[in-house]
Amino acid sequence: MNLRTPDLYYRSRLRTCSAPDSRLQTQDWPYRYGLQTPDSRLSTPDSRLQTQDWSYRYGLQTPDSGLIFWKFTLLWFLISCLAATPVAAEDKPSRFELTPFAGYQFGGDFELESSGNDLELDEAQSFGLIFNMDIDEEKQYEFYYSRQETELDNKGLFLNEPVLDIDVEYFHVGGTLMFAGDNVRPYVVGTIGLSRFDPQGSGFDSETFLSFSFGGGAKFFADKRIGLRLEGRFFSTLIDSDTEIFCRSGVDKSFCAVSVDGDLLFQWQAMAGLAFRF
């Protein structure tokens, strides 16, 4: 026999319907304090953020963070290797110096034995290479080469036409003495070697003589490895007096273009070049 009255029956039904989700009435503290909704899968884009992994919880890891992690690991490794590489090579003092240069060379007379007139070398550009090796902070060995393409002209009273196209080359060794300075190093230089006079396209033989040079200049170094070299140099070539030069052998007889009477041939050179130290 049902002793409940209709009124009591309807009251119990109202109490039951007043709770939309019984899970909110539990003692689970995430529900109590609003940290979790009835369906957490709908409230968060990635359920991993609800795990106990701190990297996910604080946003330090993403679905592609594994690849990013290995990229940063590789980058750190490369930086560590570079940092561990010795830098002594940069601080190692350089001992050698190489200077390609261009200049202007003038002077040079051959005195003719027969007429007393002169054959002069025309002024012309020159180029070459200088190699230096340090002995100490002030002295250097020097190996010098230069080449000038010019003409040998008759400078008589009525004739002024080229006699020969000729190349003048110097092969010298010597030394350089530098003065104190930081970025600017004045110096003097002296060398000795061979002078070669080579007629072009005429069939005449080239001539080689003993020569020496003396000069001075300055080196300007804005960097430890590269600088500017400015120099003036004087050359003197020893030529045997009463000698025939630039000869050509023929079928019947030999022919020499020049018979010289003087003993010395002088030339001057002004040049500029880039000095590379290594």
DOFI-710055 format. One line per field, with one value per residue: residue in three letters; x, y, z of N, C-alpha, C in turn. Coordinates in steps of 0.02 Angstrom, whole numbers, always signed. Example, Ala and Ser with C-alpha at 12.3 -4.5 7.8 and 13.67 -1.06 7.14 Angstrom:
REM DOFI-710055
residu [ALA  SER]
n.xx [+660  +642]
n.yy [-284  -112]
n.zz [+390  +354]
ca.xx [+615  +684]
ca.yy [-225  -53]
ca.zz [+390  +357]
c.xx [+660  +645]
c.yy [-165  +2]
c.zz [+390  +394]
***
This chain:
REM DOFI-710055
residu [MET  ASN  LEU  ARG  THR  PRO  ASP  LEU  TYR  TYR  ARG  SER  ARG  LEU  ARG  THR  CYS  SER  ALA  PRO  ASP  SER  ARG  LEU  GLN  THR  GLN  ASP  TRP  PRO  TYR  ARG  TYR  GLY  LEU  GLN  THR  PRO  ASP  SER  ARG  LEU  SER  THR  PRO  ASP  SER  ARG  LEU  GLN  THR  GLN  ASP  TRP  SER  TYR  ARG  TYR  GLY  LEU  GLN  THR  PRO  ASP  SER  GLY  LEU  ILE  PHE  TRP  LYS  PHE  THR  LEU  LEU  TRP  PHE  LEU  ILE  SER  CYS  LEU  ALA  ALA  THR  PRO  VAL  ALA  ALA  GLU  ASP  LYS  PRO  SER  ARG  PHE  GLU  LEU  THR  PRO  PHE  ALA  GLY  TYR  GLN  PHE  GLY  GLY  ASP  PHE  GLU  LEU  GLU  SER  SER  GLY  ASN  ASP  LEU  GLU  LEU  ASP  GLU  ALA  GLN  SER  PHE  GLY  LEU  ILE  PHE  ASN  MET  ASP  ILE  ASP  GLU  GLU  LYS  GLN  TYR  GLU  PHE  TYR  TYR  SER  ARG  GLN  GLU  THR  GLU  LEU  ASP  ASN  LYS  GLY  LEU  PHE  LEU  ASN  GLU  PRO  VAL  LEU  ASP  ILE  ASP  VAL  GLU  TYR  PHE  HIS  VAL  GLY  GLY  THR  LEU  MET  PHE  ALA  GLY  ASP  ASN  VAL  ARG  PRO  TYR  VAL  VAL  GLY  THR  ILE  GLY  LEU  SER  ARG  PHE  ASP  PRO  GLN  GLY  SER  GLY  PHE  ASP  SER  GLU  THR  PHE  LEU  SER  PHE  SER  PHE  GLY  GLY  GLY  ALA  LYS  PHE  PHE  ALA  ASP  LYS  ARG  ILE  GLY  LEU  ARG  LEU  GLU  GLY  ARG  PHE  PHE  SER  THR  LEU  ILE  ASP  SER  ASP  THR  GLU  ILE  PHE  CYS  ARG  SER  GLY  VAL  ASP  LYS  SER  PHE  CYS  ALA  VAL  SER  VAL  ASP  GLY  ASP  LEU  LEU  PHE  GLN  TRP  GLN  ALA  MET  ALA  GLY  LEU  ALA  PHE  ARG  PHE]
n.xx [+42  +31  +86  +121  +72  -2  +53  +177  +240  +256  +342  +463  +499  +526  +639  +730  +740  +795  +934  +1043  +1158  +1226  +1359  +1415  +1383  +1469  +1616  +1729  +1863  +1904  +1784  +1711  +1776  +1768  +1865  +1855  +1747  +1588  +1613  +1764  +1830  +1771  +1800  +1935  +2066  +2159  +2176  +2290  +2337  +2278  +2348  +2476  +2597  +2713  +2764  +2668  +2563  +2600  +2614  +2734  +2761  +2716  +2616  +2715  +2832  +2935  +3014  +3058  +3132  +3241  +3300  +3344  +3433  +3531  +3576  +3631  +3735  +3816  +3853  +3925  +4033  +4094  +4129  +4223  +4327  +4496  +4555  +4676  +4735  +4695  +4759  +4888  +5047  +5083  +5201  +5241  +5233  +5146  +5147  +5064  +5087  +5071  +5145  +5242  +5369  +5521  +5655  +5823  +5951  +6041  +6199  +6258  +6396  +6447  +6389  +6369  +6244  +6092  +5997  +5843  +5742  +5569  +5453  +5342  +5207  +5223  +5224  +5215  +5277  +5304  +5384  +5397  +5485  +5481  +5617  +5640  +5552  +5586  +5661  +5664  +5674  +5680  +5604  +5599  +5508  +5484  +5405  +5414  +5339  +5396  +5469  +5615  +5688  +5756  +5839  +5896  +5944  +5865  +5794  +5665  +5602  +5532  +5648  +5654  +5532  +5526  +5544  +5572  +5639  +5658  +5743  +5763  +5842  +5846  +5839  +5733  +5719  +5627  +5551  +5501  +5329  +5149  +5016  +5070  +5215  +5364  +5500  +5658  +5737  +5843  +5911  +5982  +6022  +5968  +5949  +5844  +5834  +5726  +5699  +5553  +5470  +5565  +5669  +5791  +5917  +5891  +5956  +6050  +6095  +6195  +6122  +6065  +5963  +5890  +5784  +5637  +5495  +5327  +5220  +5050  +4942  +4784  +4726  +4774  +4805  +4802  +4861  +4920  +5048  +5166  +5291  +5453  +5582  +5750  +5845  +5994  +6089  +6223  +6322  +6429  +6558  +6583  +6513  +6418  +6245  +6085  +6083  +6070  +6073  +6121  +6112  +6226  +6300  +6315  +6210  +6200  +6094  +6126  +6266  +6345  +6417  +6420  +6427  +6330  +6154  +6015  +5861  +5701  +5569  +5400  +5279  +5128  +5046  +4947  +4971  +4977  +4970  +5018]
n.yy [-59  +105  +235  +366  +526  +613  +741  +735  +648  +719  +822  +753  +720  +843  +882  +790  +824  +950  +949  +961  +891  +765  +749  +869  +879  +803  +761  +792  +898  +970  +988  +1057  +1181  +1236  +1202  +1104  +1051  +972  +899  +882  +867  +946  +1073  +1101  +1120  +1021  +872  +835  +940  +928  +836  +776  +818  +941  +1018  +1018  +1072  +1205  +1259  +1239  +1143  +1079  +994  +980  +995  +906  +897  +1030  +1034  +949  +1021  +1137  +1075  +1026  +1148  +1207  +1117  +1138  +1272  +1258  +1181  +1271  +1371  +1306  +1293  +1330  +1497  +1541  +1546  +1664  +1758  +1728  +1785  +1853  +1805  +1815  +1913  +1972  +2067  +2123  +2241  +2398  +2518  +2661  +2681  +2756  +2832  +2782  +2759  +2714  +2740  +2772  +2702  +2735  +2857  +2940  +2980  +2952  +2810  +2796  +2729  +2728  +2812  +2715  +2610  +2495  +2334  +2210  +2095  +2076  +1985  +1963  +1910  +1896  +1936  +1988  +2103  +2220  +2196  +2123  +1992  +2010  +1974  +2017  +2060  +2138  +2209  +2296  +2358  +2432  +2553  +2571  +2715  +2822  +2965  +3067  +3217  +3232  +3116  +3024  +2902  +2744  +2616  +2486  +2376  +2336  +2237  +2262  +2185  +2149  +2048  +2023  +2007  +2044  +2154  +2228  +2366  +2418  +2555  +2611  +2603  +2602  +2586  +2641  +2610  +2667  +2634  +2574  +2503  +2384  +2300  +2169  +2097  +2034  +2116  +2111  +2134  +2125  +2116  +2128  +2031  +2044  +1962  +1983  +1947  +1931  +2026  +2011  +2084  +2127  +2206  +2329  +2396  +2532  +2603  +2677  +2695  +2681  +2583  +2559  +2503  +2467  +2357  +2200  +2108  +2159  +2291  +2451  +2485  +2604  +2665  +2723  +2689  +2662  +2607  +2532  +2478  +2378  +2391  +2325  +2424  +2481  +2382  +2272  +2251  +2169  +2076  +1986  +1835  +1795  +1720  +1746  +1838  +1908  +2027  +2172  +2274  +2383  +2472  +2504  +2632  +2677  +2642  +2622  +2605  +2694  +2688  +2742  +2714  +2730  +2666  +2579  +2466  +2325  +2254  +2095  +2004  +1851]
n.zz [+0  -47  +47  +22  -12  -150  -152  -86  -171  -292  -244  -218  -349  -405  -333  -383  -520  -512  -510  -638  -673  -591  -563  -526  -394  -324  -225  -294  -316  -436  -508  -413  -399  -522  -616  -706  -830  -862  -979  -1025  -1143  -1238  -1197  -1205  -1328  -1343  -1265  -1199  -1126  -1004  -936  -823  -869  -862  -967  -1068  -994  -967  -1091  -1159  -1249  -1404  -1531  -1632  -1566  -1544  -1660  -1665  -1548  -1577  -1679  -1612  -1526  -1616  -1668  -1553  -1532  -1644  -1624  -1506  -1551  -1640  -1551  -1478  -1565  -1597  -1593  -1617  -1740  -1800  -1724  -1743  -1785  -1944  -2069  -2200  -2351  -2490  -2637  -2769  -2899  -2987  -3094  -3150  -3264  -3310  -3407  -3460  -3568  -3713  -3768  -3926  -4011  -4136  -4188  -4080  -4041  -3944  -3898  -3831  -3700  -3702  -3592  -3494  -3436  -3300  -3219  -3090  -2962  -2789  -2664  -2493  -2346  -2174  -2068  -1941  -1835  -1900  -2016  -2181  -2302  -2481  -2637  -2800  -2947  -3104  -3251  -3403  -3546  -3686  -3801  -3901  -3947  -4074  -4036  -4112  -4206  -4321  -4335  -4261  -4238  -4187  -4149  -4099  -4029  -3862  -3716  -3545  -3408  -3233  -3120  -2959  -2797  -2623  -2481  -2354  -2247  -2116  -2029  -1864  -1821  -1818  -1896  -2008  -2097  -2136  -2251  -2318  -2462  -2541  -2680  -2784  -2943  -3100  -3258  -3397  -3569  -3696  -3862  -3966  -4086  -4190  -4212  -4153  -4031  -3854  -3715  -3566  -3412  -3269  -3127  -3007  -2873  -2781  -2659  -2581  -2472  -2409  -2306  -2283  -2166  -2135  -2088  -2013  -2109  -2239  -2342  -2407  -2521  -2560  -2667  -2722  -2839  -2891  -3028  -3086  -3220  -3269  -3408  -3528  -3594  -3763  -3834  -3936  -3951  -3952  -4063  -4220  -4302  -4466  -4633  -4710  -4632  -4466  -4382  -4284  -4190  -4108  -4053  -3910  -3805  -3676  -3497  -3399  -3372  -3326  -3236  -3174  -3059  -3009  -2903  -2850  -2742  -2680  -2525  -2459  -2313  -2239]
ca.xx [+0  +71  +62  +139  +19  +19  +94  +246  +269  +278  +400  +524  +516  +555  +708  +771  +750  +830  +1007  +1053  +1213  +1242  +1431  +1432  +1371  +1519  +1669  +1789  +1877  +1904  +1716  +1687  +1804  +1759  +1924  +1839  +1677  +1562  +1645  +1826  +1853  +1744  +1823  +2006  +2082  +2203  +2167  +2354  +2349  +2251  +2391  +2522  +2659  +2717  +2778  +2604  +2520  +2620  +2618  +2802  +2766  +2662  +2620  +2776  +2889  +2990  +3058  +3089  +3181  +3302  +3332  +3381  +3489  +3583  +3604  +3674  +3795  +3859  +3881  +3976  +4093  +4128  +4159  +4281  +4380  +4547  +4558  +4746  +4757  +4684  +4806  +4956  +5079  +5099  +5273  +5252  +5197  +5145  +5123  +5059  +5090  +5073  +5183  +5263  +5442  +5548  +5728  +5860  +5983  +6097  +6240  +6283  +6468  +6465  +6367  +6365  +6174  +6066  +5935  +5810  +5683  +5512  +5417  +5285  +5182  +5256  +5188  +5258  +5259  +5356  +5373  +5439  +5484  +5506  +5673  +5617  +5501  +5609  +5696  +5632  +5702  +5636  +5611  +5566  +5503  +5444  +5406  +5393  +5335  +5412  +5502  +5681  +5682  +5815  +5828  +5942  +5919  +5814  +5758  +5632  +5558  +5550  +5695  +5634  +5487  +5568  +5521  +5624  +5621  +5706  +5738  +5807  +5835  +5876  +5810  +5695  +5727  +5569  +5557  +5448  +5263  +5092  +4981  +5112  +5283  +5413  +5553  +5705  +5746  +5899  +5911  +6030  +5999  +5978  +5905  +5837  +5806  +5703  +5665  +5494  +5450  +5615  +5720  +5853  +5927  +5883  +6018  +6044  +6151  +6192  +6092  +6047  +5912  +5885  +5723  +5604  +5423  +5290  +5164  +4993  +4902  +4722  +4709  +4834  +4817  +4804  +4883  +4939  +5120  +5186  +5365  +5493  +5641  +5800  +5880  +6056  +6109  +6292  +6329  +6498  +6572  +6604  +6482  +6361  +6189  +6026  +6110  +6031  +6116  +6096  +6142  +6293  +6336  +6274  +6195  +6182  +6056  +6152  +6334  +6343  +6481  +6416  +6436  +6273  +6088  +5976  +5788  +5665  +5501  +5353  +5229  +5080  +5020  +4913  +5013  +4938  +5011  +4990]
ca.yy [+0  +166  +283  +435  +566  +643  +801  +713  +616  +772  +858  +713  +724  +910  +882  +750  +861  +1014  +939  +941  +843  +745  +750  +932  +874  +758  +794  +801  +970  +1006  +1009  +1104  +1249  +1259  +1190  +1053  +1052  +904  +864  +920  +860  +1000  +1138  +1111  +1097  +962  +842  +826  +995  +911  +786  +802  +839  +1013  +1053  +1030  +1114  +1276  +1282  +1236  +1089  +1077  +931  +976  +1018  +858  +919  +1093  +1018  +922  +1076  +1178  +1035  +1027  +1216  +1215  +1076  +1172  +1332  +1235  +1161  +1332  +1407  +1268  +1295  +1379  +1560  +1562  +1559  +1734  +1799  +1708  +1837  +1835  +1809  +1825  +1969  +1969  +2132  +2138  +2314  +2431  +2580  +2698  +2676  +2802  +2836  +2729  +2780  +2678  +2786  +2738  +2709  +2762  +2925  +2979  +2991  +2907  +2773  +2803  +2690  +2772  +2804  +2670  +2577  +2434  +2295  +2158  +2060  +2077  +1938  +1977  +1862  +1930  +1912  +2008  +2155  +2277  +2176  +2074  +1973  +2032  +1946  +2069  +2052  +2189  +2204  +2357  +2351  +2499  +2558  +2601  +2768  +2861  +3035  +3111  +3283  +3229  +3052  +3011  +2846  +2685  +2569  +2420  +2364  +2299  +2225  +2268  +2146  +2147  +1991  +2045  +1985  +2094  +2160  +2288  +2389  +2459  +2597  +2601  +2630  +2557  +2575  +2667  +2586  +2688  +2583  +2579  +2437  +2377  +2234  +2157  +2042  +2036  +2154  +2077  +2176  +2075  +2144  +2090  +2024  +2067  +1911  +1999  +1912  +1969  +2039  +2008  +2117  +2134  +2270  +2337  +2448  +2562  +2643  +2687  +2708  +2671  +2535  +2582  +2445  +2477  +2291  +2160  +2063  +2192  +2360  +2486  +2497  +2656  +2660  +2747  +2647  +2680  +2549  +2544  +2417  +2380  +2370  +2328  +2477  +2460  +2316  +2268  +2216  +2154  +2049  +1937  +1794  +1786  +1667  +1766  +1872  +1929  +2098  +2197  +2336  +2438  +2469  +2552  +2658  +2692  +2587  +2615  +2625  +2711  +2694  +2759  +2684  +2746  +2613  +2569  +2397  +2300  +2207  +2043  +1968  +1785]
ca.zz [+0  -53  +97  +4  -43  -214  -142  -70  -231  -338  -215  -229  -419  -417  -308  -429  -583  -501  -519  -707  -679  -523  -551  -494  -322  -294  -186  -336  -313  -499  -525  -363  -408  -591  -657  -755  -850  -868  -1034  -1036  -1212  -1277  -1172  -1220  -1395  -1341  -1198  -1166  -1080  -938  -906  -773  -901  -853  -1030  -1101  -952  -970  -1161  -1184  -1296  -1453  -1567  -1672  -1526  -1547  -1714  -1644  -1497  -1608  -1716  -1565  -1501  -1667  -1670  -1494  -1541  -1692  -1592  -1458  -1589  -1664  -1494  -1454  -1615  -1577  -1631  -1619  -1809  -1815  -1687  -1760  -1824  -2013  -2083  -2271  -2381  -2563  -2661  -2840  -2905  -3053  -3087  -3210  -3268  -3360  -3409  -3494  -3630  -3741  -3807  -3985  -4018  -4201  -4199  -4019  -4023  -3893  -3905  -3766  -3685  -3689  -3530  -3503  -3376  -3279  -3171  -3062  -2901  -2738  -2610  -2435  -2291  -2115  -2028  -1875  -1840  -1940  -2077  -2224  -2367  -2535  -2704  -2841  -3020  -3139  -3324  -3437  -3619  -3709  -3866  -3904  -3997  -4095  -4017  -4148  -4223  -4373  -4331  -4197  -4250  -4147  -4178  -4077  -3973  -3816  -3647  -3494  -3349  -3178  -3074  -2905  -2727  -2578  -2415  -2336  -2178  -2098  -1970  -1815  -1837  -1806  -1959  -2063  -2089  -2187  -2260  -2373  -2492  -2587  -2712  -2837  -2984  -3172  -3302  -3461  -3622  -3744  -3920  -3983  -4156  -4237  -4221  -4118  -3968  -3793  -3679  -3493  -3379  -3196  -3107  -2936  -2862  -2715  -2656  -2517  -2475  -2347  -2307  -2242  -2148  -2097  -2062  -2003  -2165  -2303  -2338  -2469  -2525  -2607  -2670  -2777  -2843  -2941  -3056  -3123  -3255  -3291  -3477  -3550  -3643  -3830  -3843  -3981  -3919  -3994  -4126  -4256  -4345  -4534  -4672  -4729  -4578  -4409  -4381  -4218  -4198  -4068  -4025  -3855  -3781  -3605  -3450  -3355  -3394  -3267  -3241  -3112  -3057  -2956  -2905  -2794  -2742  -2621  -2488  -2424  -2265  -2221]
c.xx [+44  +42  +77  +80  +43  +64  +166  +279  +295  +336  +465  +545  +547  +627  +754  +787  +789  +905  +1020  +1108  +1235  +1316  +1453  +1421  +1422  +1571  +1732  +1803  +1883  +1836  +1693  +1711  +1804  +1818  +1911  +1764  +1653  +1593  +1708  +1850  +1828  +1772  +1896  +2022  +2123  +2200  +2233  +2369  +2321  +2294  +2437  +2588  +2663  +2729  +2715  +2562  +2536  +2633  +2687  +2811  +2704  +2666  +2682  +2838  +2946  +3040  +3094  +3144  +3246  +3337  +3373  +3440  +3547  +3616  +3650  +3738  +3843  +3892  +3936  +4040  +4131  +4162  +4221  +4339  +4432  +4548  +4630  +4769  +4747  +4736  +4878  +4988  +5097  +5172  +5287  +5209  +5203  +5112  +5122  +5054  +5086  +5108  +5197  +5338  +5468  +5624  +5758  +5885  +6039  +6136  +6272  +6357  +6486  +6450  +6367  +6294  +6152  +6003  +5903  +5751  +5625  +5482  +5356  +5266  +5223  +5212  +5233  +5232  +5319  +5336  +5423  +5430  +5516  +5567  +5660  +5566  +5522  +5639  +5658  +5679  +5653  +5655  +5567  +5566  +5461  +5454  +5379  +5394  +5342  +5443  +5570  +5682  +5749  +5801  +5878  +5908  +5860  +5771  +5728  +5580  +5580  +5598  +5674  +5578  +5524  +5535  +5580  +5600  +5678  +5691  +5788  +5791  +5870  +5842  +5777  +5707  +5669  +5581  +5495  +5384  +5210  +5058  +5020  +5184  +5327  +5469  +5600  +5719  +5807  +5900  +5966  +6006  +6015  +5927  +5904  +5802  +5790  +5667  +5609  +5483  +5501  +5669  +5786  +5856  +5915  +5951  +6004  +6106  +6141  +6164  +6079  +5996  +5914  +5822  +5696  +5531  +5391  +5235  +5111  +4947  +4843  +4699  +4774  +4853  +4823  +4823  +4900  +5014  +5134  +5262  +5392  +5559  +5685  +5837  +5942  +6079  +6180  +6298  +6402  +6507  +6598  +6578  +6425  +6307  +6132  +6048  +6064  +6077  +6083  +6131  +6214  +6333  +6287  +6265  +6172  +6149  +6090  +6224  +6339  +6413  +6480  +6424  +6374  +6209  +6045  +5901  +5759  +5595  +5463  +5295  +5185  +5054  +4984  +4956  +4969  +4986  +4977  +5043]
c.yy [+61  +218  +354  +467  +594  +703  +783  +683  +669  +812  +819  +715  +791  +913  +843  +788  +925  +1009  +916  +890  +827  +747  +814  +929  +830  +799  +804  +876  +1004  +1029  +1064  +1174  +1271  +1247  +1136  +1055  +981  +866  +903  +915  +916  +1067  +1151  +1085  +1034  +934  +832  +881  +980  +859  +818  +823  +915  +1050  +1066  +1080  +1187  +1298  +1279  +1180  +1089  +1010  +923  +994  +969  +878  +983  +1080  +993  +974  +1119  +1140  +1034  +1095  +1228  +1176  +1111  +1234  +1313  +1215  +1221  +1369  +1372  +1269  +1347  +1439  +1585  +1577  +1631  +1778  +1781  +1761  +1812  +1847  +1828  +1883  +1966  +2033  +2132  +2214  +2334  +2498  +2613  +2702  +2720  +2804  +2776  +2750  +2732  +2728  +2747  +2753  +2746  +2837  +2969  +2996  +2939  +2871  +2770  +2755  +2737  +2759  +2760  +2640  +2514  +2397  +2240  +2130  +2063  +2027  +1953  +1923  +1895  +1895  +1927  +2064  +2213  +2258  +2121  +2055  +1996  +1998  +1988  +2049  +2109  +2182  +2270  +2343  +2421  +2496  +2590  +2650  +2800  +2934  +3082  +3175  +3278  +3165  +3043  +2955  +2786  +2639  +2498  +2424  +2317  +2293  +2227  +2232  +2149  +2087  +2004  +2010  +2037  +2095  +2227  +2303  +2437  +2497  +2588  +2635  +2579  +2541  +2598  +2646  +2612  +2636  +2606  +2508  +2439  +2306  +2230  +2097  +2053  +2081  +2118  +2123  +2130  +2108  +2098  +2090  +2045  +2015  +1926  +1962  +1959  +1976  +2040  +2038  +2116  +2203  +2270  +2393  +2472  +2606  +2649  +2701  +2698  +2620  +2558  +2522  +2466  +2413  +2251  +2121  +2097  +2265  +2388  +2501  +2549  +2660  +2696  +2709  +2668  +2617  +2572  +2478  +2427  +2351  +2377  +2382  +2446  +2389  +2322  +2225  +2210  +2131  +1997  +1900  +1784  +1729  +1684  +1796  +1891  +2005  +2117  +2265  +2394  +2422  +2523  +2571  +2670  +2630  +2573  +2637  +2635  +2713  +2709  +2731  +2711  +2696  +2613  +2498  +2381  +2245  +2160  +2005  +1903  +1744]
c.zz [+0  -7  +77  -30  -109  -205  -128  -131  -280  -310  -227  -302  -436  -392  -355  -493  -574  -509  -590  -716  -609  -509  -517  -419  -287  -257  -227  -343  -381  -521  -478  -378  -481  -636  -709  -768  -855  -925  -1053  -1107  -1256  -1257  -1185  -1289  -1396  -1271  -1162  -1117  -1011  -904  -856  -802  -899  -918  -1069  -1061  -960  -1042  -1189  -1235  -1340  -1489  -1608  -1632  -1527  -1601  -1696  -1593  -1528  -1650  -1670  -1536  -1551  -1672  -1611  -1502  -1589  -1662  -1542  -1494  -1615  -1608  -1469  -1503  -1595  -1622  -1634  -1689  -1828  -1782  -1704  -1803  -1894  -2027  -2156  -2297  -2456  -2589  -2737  -2849  -2978  -3043  -3153  -3209  -3324  -3354  -3445  -3562  -3649  -3785  -3865  -3995  -4082  -4207  -4137  -3998  -3971  -3918  -3836  -3761  -3668  -3620  -3542  -3436  -3363  -3229  -3145  -2997  -2854  -2683  -2554  -2383  -2231  -2086  -1955  -1886  -1886  -2007  -2114  -2281  -2421  -2600  -2750  -2914  -3048  -3214  -3353  -3512  -3648  -3779  -3858  -3962  -4012  -4081  -4050  -4168  -4272  -4369  -4262  -4207  -4208  -4185  -4162  -4026  -3925  -3748  -3600  -3431  -3297  -3134  -3017  -2839  -2684  -2511  -2405  -2262  -2163  -2033  -1926  -1837  -1824  -1873  -2019  -2049  -2146  -2193  -2316  -2398  -2539  -2615  -2765  -2878  -3057  -3205  -3370  -3510  -3681  -3803  -3943  -4059  -4207  -4251  -4187  -4052  -3909  -3758  -3604  -3461  -3303  -3178  -3032  -2930  -2790  -2714  -2586  -2526  -2408  -2359  -2259  -2230  -2105  -2064  -2055  -2065  -2233  -2294  -2406  -2466  -2580  -2607  -2731  -2779  -2902  -2962  -3093  -3154  -3282  -3360  -3497  -3603  -3708  -3845  -3893  -3948  -3969  -4063  -4155  -4304  -4413  -4569  -4688  -4671  -4523  -4412  -4311  -4226  -4163  -4047  -3973  -3832  -3705  -3562  -3407  -3389  -3332  -3283  -3172  -3117  -2998  -2959  -2843  -2800  -2678  -2589  -2448  -2379  -2246  -2184]
***
